[in-house]
């Protein structure tokens, strides 16, 4: 295992453990997860060329295929499968499966490889569509009515995606030396914000580690199964070559689970939200596994 992989694994395990063991401290940073995500994005979008991003939307075939799979085929298929295997997890899996591509995905693509403009295009396209698509699917399959507020989603995009994107463009344009420094040091700087995100997330759900171990183990196992299924679907469904398939894998498996945890907790309770929160475990463990075992990564 390379040095960076060891450091990444240590930071992941340490920050998750810290959240469980020191929840009162973790809850101090939890309200600012959106800020940490925005900073993480800035560090990993600094190398994105605006022309490449525009080309993703002017030639949208790959984007359209992946978006349709991400927002419709994947959540419906996963819900049907889990409903017949173990019904109590059907709703949490549906919510996690149907959410948009995550704001942390550019960090992953810079580590693993893949088409960064396609990933950013997926974040934009799926985040704009999911407030309309996911509630409709949930209502059709489950019968529960809930809303993902469009205004809140626009704010999320503006604060945590478009602002870092604009900041990256401005930095490259006006401060090329600083831009090169950020690009060269993006990995260690990104680790700081990953630690803060995990610290806050696991602090919020730390009680499960002490009080409901059986449910905890079931949820973690389900999270890993979901991660594997999303990765396989994304890799297989992406049109194009290796770079596109890697992007498809990342677009499907690196999702906005933090957002799911927030609104699932609000509308359905902590047990439904737990799967999205604990998805952070395979989310980061998967990075190390893919780098080691996936050909060409």
N, C-alpha and C positions, 0 to 999 in steps of 0.2 A: 504493500500500500504506500502510495506516495505521501510526502510530507503534508501537502495541502489536504489530502483526504483524512489523514490522522487528525490534523487541526480542526477540520470541519466536523468530524465525528465527535471529538472532545467537546467542542463548543455546543453541539446539539445536545449531547447527553448531559453536559453540565448545566445548560440553561433550563432544560426540562426538569432536571432533578432539583434545581434551585427553586423553580416555581412550585413544585410539590412540597418541598421542605420549608420554604420561606414564603408562604402565600401572602402574608401581610405586606412584605416588601414588593412582591411581584404585582400586587394590585395597585401599587403606586404608579407603575409604568403602563399598566394595561389600558387606561383610557387614551393613551397616545399611540396605539398601534397603527392608526392611519398615518401618523407622522413618520413612524419608523418604516412603514411600507413605502411612503413617498421618497424617503432618503435612500432606501434600498434600490428603488427604481432609478433614481437619478444616477447612482453609481453605475448601473448596468445598462442605461440607455445612452450613456455618453458617446458610445461608439456607433449608434444607429444613424444611418444616413436618411435624411428626410425624403430624398428622391426614391429610395428603396421602399420606404413605407407607402408613399403615394402610388408606386407601381403595384403594390399588393392590392390596392383598391381599384386601380384602373384595369387590372387583369385579375378579376376576383374568383376565378374558378376554384382554386385551392381553398381560398377563404370560405367560399359558399359551401363546398362539400364538408369541410371540417365543422363549420358552424351548424349545419343541419344535423350532423351526427352528434355534436356536443349538446345542443339544446333540445333535441327531440328524440332521436333514435336511442341514444345512450340512456337517458333517464327512464324512458318507457321500458326499454329492455331490461335494465337493472331492477326496476321496480317489480316487473312481472316475475323475474327469476327469484328475487328474494321473498316476494309475497308467498310463493309456493314452497320455498325452502324453510323460511323462518319469519313469519309475518310480523312479529314485533319490530323488526329492523327495516321493514319495507319503506315506511315513511322517511326515516333518517337517511336511508340510502337514496331515495328519490330526490330529496332536497340536495344532498351532496352531489349527486350525479348531474343534476340539471342546472347547477350554478355556473357562472361564467368562468372563463380562463382567468387564472389568478394574477394578481399584481406582482407576485414574486417570480413569475415564470421567466422574465428576462434574465434574472440571476442564474436560473437553472440552465437556460440555453447557452449562456456564456461559459458555463462550466462543462456542460455535456457536449455541446455542439448542436447545430441546427440553424434554421433561417430565422434570425431575430426579427426582421420586418414582418414575417408571417405570424409570429407569436404576438407581437404588439398589435397587429391587425385583428387577431383573434380576441385579444383583451378588449379592444374598442368595440368590435362588432357584437360580441356576446354580452358584454356589459350593458350595451344600449338595448339589446333585445330581451334580456332575461327578466326584467320587471314585468313584461307583458306575457312572455311564453311560460315561465315556470309556474306562476300562480294559476294559469289556465290548466296546465297539466295536473297540478295538485288537485284542483277542484274536480277535474274530470275523473281522476283515478281514486281520490280519497274522499272528496266531498267537503273538505274543509276550505273555508274562504279566508284568504289572507292576502295582504298586499305587500309588494316590495315598492316603497314609495319612489316614484320616478324622480322627484326632486332630490331625494337623498342619494339616489344612484348617480345623478348628474353631479352632485356635490362630490361624491366619492371619486368619480372620474376626473373632475376638475382639480381636486386637491391632490389626489394620489397618482394620477397618470399624466394628464395634460400639463400640469405645473412642472413636474420633473422633466417631461419631454421638452418643454419650452426652455427650462433652465439648462438642460444639456445642450440644446442648440445654441443658446446664447453664450454659454461658456466656451463651446468650440469656436464660435465666431469671434468673440471678443478676447478670450483668454486662452489661446491655444496651448500655452505652457501648462496652465492649470488643468486643462482638459487632458493632456497627455499624462499628467501626474495622477489624476483621478482614474484614468483608464488602467494605468500600470498598477495602481494600488487598490483597485476595486474589490479584489477578493478579501484582503484583511479588513478593509473598511466595511464591506458588506457583512462580515461576521459579527461586527458590533451590533448591527441592527437586527440580525437574525437572533442573536442572544436576547435582545430586548423583547422581540416579538414572542419568542418561546417562553421567556420568563413570565410575561404578562398572561399569555394564554393558559399555561399550566397552573398558574396561581388561581385562576378563576374556577378551575375544575379540580383542584387538589383534593377536595373532600372525598371524591370517588376512590382515591388511592388508599384511603383509610377506612372507609365505611362500606363500600360496595365492590369488593374485589372480583367477585364472579362476573358481575355486569361489566366491570372494567376490562377484564380479560376477553369477554365476548366482544366488546366494542373495539378493542385494539385489533383482535383477529379479523373482525369485519372490515376495519379500516385498511388492513393490509390486503385483504381479498379485493376490495374496491380499487385500491391503487393498482394492483396487478391487472385487473380487468380493464380499467381505463387505459393503462399503458398499452396493452395488447390491441385494444380497439383503435386507439390513436395511431399506433404504428402501422396497423394493417389498412386503415381507411384513408391515409394521407396519399393523395396522388403525387407522383414525382419520384425523385431519387432519395438517397440516404439522408440528405439534409432536410428534405420535406418530411420524411418519415420520422426523423428525430423531433422535428417541430410538432408533428401530429401527436406523437407520444406525450410531449411536454404540455401541449395545449389541452389534452384530455385529462391528464393526471395531476397537473399543478394548477389547482382551481382556487377560487376565492372561498376557501373553507372558513376563514375568519368571518366573512360576511354571513355565511350560512349559520355559524354558531350564534351570531348576534340575533338574527331575526327568528331562528328556530327557538332560541331561549325565550324570546318575547311571545311567540305565538303558540308554541307547543310544549314548552317546559325544558328543564335541564337535561332529561334523559334523551330526548330527541336531539338536543344540541350537542350532546357529548361526542357523538360520532364525528361531527365536523371538527370539534376541538382536538380530539385525539388523532385525527387524520394527519396532524403535524408530525407524528412519529414516522409513518411510512413516507410522508412528503419529503423529509430530509434523509432518512435512511436510504431511500430509493436513489438519491443522487450518487451516493458512494457505490451502491450496488451496480447501477448502470455504467458508471465510469470503469468499473472493474470487469464486468462480464459482458457488456454489449459490444459486439464487433464494431470496430471503427470509431469508438468513442474514446 
